[in-house]
Amino acid sequence: MIEIKHVSKTFNKGTINEKRALDDLNLQLNEGDFVTIIGGNGAGKSTMLNAIAGTFPVDCGQIIIDGNDITMQQEYTRAKYIGRVFQDPMKGTCAGMQIEENLALAKRRGQGRGLRWQMKPSERSFYREQLARLGLGLEERLSDKVGLLSGGQRQAVTLLMATLQKPKLLLLDEHTAALDPATASKVLSLTREIVEGSGLTSLMVTHNMRDAIAIGNRLIMMDRGHIIYDVSGEEKKQLTVDDLLHKFEEASGMEFANDRMMLSK
């Protein structure tokens, strides 16, 4: 489903601030893979997601989704393949628009649009059903402006919007990191339910090593722009946080250095 072949990315090339963010990165995902991604500060986790999404061009390599080479496509063009939820709950939704209007925009992604705005009763009923799945009471607040919602509620709506069209690939970039623990747990539970229930192919960056082990069918660890550990199936289920720390030190030759991840231990 997803192939990343020999992708490299260097920021500020030729300056004193030059940074090699991705270094001959290779990754292949099968359809339905739910992959959690961990790594130290500057490991290249978010850079990889940005490269896939087309936020910036890569220096070399190929990015292929479902047989389509999207390496040179603009971000808005490849959006028809990709759903994304950011770390910041304020991204991904339009605060000045109603909940149902935000959902309608997401549902129409990739479709031709005219000047006429029309929402049929059947469509509104569909949005109400989808919102009810979140268990947040938002199905009774379709006409509320998204800007009135809490961070957790907005993140849940963003997650729903990102998956309404069942994208080829769902990118989750530490999407619970800015939420309080209780809300983060709720959004993570919704994520698991939606992704696994719909069989979505997903990449989820997380700083919580326990979550990385418990969620998904596969885990990868990154360091200095490439993958140093890739585990799946029963082997993944048997992992502990100490195992991950040991694997990192073994593969990278240094101690793990990420305060948030160490606190999640």
N, C-alpha and C positions, 0 to 999 in steps of 0.2 A: 504493500500500500504506500509506504513512505520510504524513500531512499535519499540519504545524504551521502554524497560521494566526494571525498577529498576537498572538503570545503575549508577555506582559510579566510580570516578577516583580521586586518591590522588597522587600528585607529591611529590617526595622527602620524602617518608614515613619514619618515624622514625628519622628524622633529625630536626634541628632547623628551616629549611626552609620548613617544611611540609605544603602542601596546598591542601585542599579539594576542587577540581575544579568542580566536579559533585557529587551531593548528592542525591542518590535514584531518579534519573531523569526518568520521565515517559512522553511519548509523542506518540500520534497516529495521522497519517496523512492519509487522503483519497486520492485516485487518483485524480490528477489535482489540489490539494491544492497548493496555492501560499502563503507561510507563511513568514511574516516579523518578525524579532527577534530583540528586543531591550533590554537594560539592562545596569547597571552601569559597571565601571571598575572591572574586575575580576569576573563578574557574571557567566561566564561559556559558553558564546556564541560561541566563536571560539573553545573552548575545545569540545563542543558538536559536531561541524562539523568535527573536527579532529577525534573524536571517531567514528563517522559514516564512515568516509573515511578510517579508519584503520591506521592513522598516528602513533597511539600508542595503545597498548592493554588497555582495561578497567579492573578495579578490579573485577567487578561482573556485572551481568545483561545480557540482551539480546538485540541484534540489528537485526531486521528482515526486509528484503526488499522483497516485493512481495512474501511472503511466504517462503523465503529462509533465514535461520539463518546464518548471516555473521559475528557473534560476534568473532569467532576464525580465520576468514580468513585473509590472508595477504593483505596489501594495494593494491598490483598489481592484486590480484585475484578479489577483489570486485570492481575494476575499471570498469569492464564491466557493472556494474549497475549504476555507479555514474559519473556524469560530474561535474567539479569543476572550479570555477574562483576565484583566490586569490586576496588579496588586492594589492599586488605588480604587476604592469603591466609587469614586466620583467619575471615573472613566467608564466608557462603555454604554452610558445612558445619556439622554438629553434632559437635563434638570427642568427646563421650562416647558416640557411636553408632558401630557398625561401618560399614565402607565400603559393604557391601551394603545396610544399613539406610538410609544416606543416599541411595543410588541409588534405593531403593524409594520413599522419600518424594518424590523428584523425579519418578519415573515416574508416581506417583499424583496429581500436582498437578492440581487442578481436578476430581477425582473424589470421589464420596461415599465416606466411610470409616466402618466400624463399629468395634466394640471388639475384634474378632478380628484377630490378626496372622497372616498366612499368606504364605509365599513358596514358590511351586511350583518344582520342580527346573528347569523350562523357563525360569522367570524368572531364576533364579540363573545358569543357563547363558548367558542373554542378557547379564547384567551382566558375566560373565567375558569374553565376546566384545568388549564395548564397552571394557572396561578394557585388553584386549590391544592395542587400537588406539593406546593412549597410549605403548606401548613402555617402560613403567616397571616392569614385573613385578608390577603391582598385582593382576592377575587371579588370582594365587596367594595373595592376602592379603585375601580378601573379608571374613573375620571380624575383621580388625584394626580397632582403634579409629582413627578419622580423626585424633584428636589425636596419634597416634604418627608421623604422616607429616611429611615436611619441608614447608616453605612451597611449594616448587615442585610437589610431589606433590599437596598440598591444592588448589592453584590448578588443576592439571590435572583433578582430580576435580570441582571446582566447575564448570569449563568443560563437562565431560561432563554433569553434572547439569542445567546451564542449557539444554542442547540435546537432552536425551533426548526431550522432547515436541515437538521442532521448533517453537519459538515463532514467532509472527508477526514478532517483532522481538527481536534480541539486542543488549543493551547491554553494552559493554566499557569500563569506566572506568579507564584506565591500569592494566590488569590484570597487567602485567608489571613495573611500576615498582618494586615492593618486592622483586624477585627479583634474584639475582646475574646477571651477563651471560650465562653459559652456560645457566642455568636459564630465564632470560627468553627466550632464543633458542629453546629447546625448546618452551616454552609457546606462543610466537608461531607457531612452525611448526605446532603442533597446532591452533591457532586457525584458521590459514589452511586447513588440511586439512579441518577440520570444517565451517567456514562455507562454503567454496567447494564442497566435496563434497556438502553438503546443500542448497546454494542458498539459504542463510538471508539474510534482510534484516538488516543489521547496522550499528551505529554504534560506532566504536572511537575513543575519546579516547587520544591518545598524545603524549608529550613528545619522541619521537624522530622528527625530520623525515625521516630516511632511510627509516624504517619506514613513515611516512605516505605517502611517494611510492611505495615498492615494493609495498605491500599494498593490495588492494581496487581497485575500478574507479572510485572517485570520492574527491576530497579537498575538504574545506571548511575555511576558516580563519575563526576568530571573533575579534572584538574588541569590547569594551564592550557585550556582550549581543546582538550581531547578527552575521550572516554578511557578511564583506567580500570573500570570494573563494571561488569554487566552480568546480572543474575536474574533468573526467572524460575517459575514453577515451585516445586517442593523445596528446593535449595533456598529460595527467597523466603518462604514461609518459616524456615528454621532459623533465620538470621536473628541476631540480637544487635543492640546498639554498639556494644563492645566489639562485636564481629566487624561492624562497619568501620569503626575507628581503626581497628587492626588492619583491615584491608586497605584503608587509605594510606596508612603509614608504610605498609608493605609495598604498595604500588608506586607511591610518590616519593618515598624516602624522607618524609618529614611528618611532623605531628600535625593533626587536624587543627585548623585555625579559623573558626567561625563561632563567634560568641553566642549567636542565637541558637545554633545547632547544639552547642555544648550545653546550653541551658535546657534544651528540649530533651536532653538525656535523662 
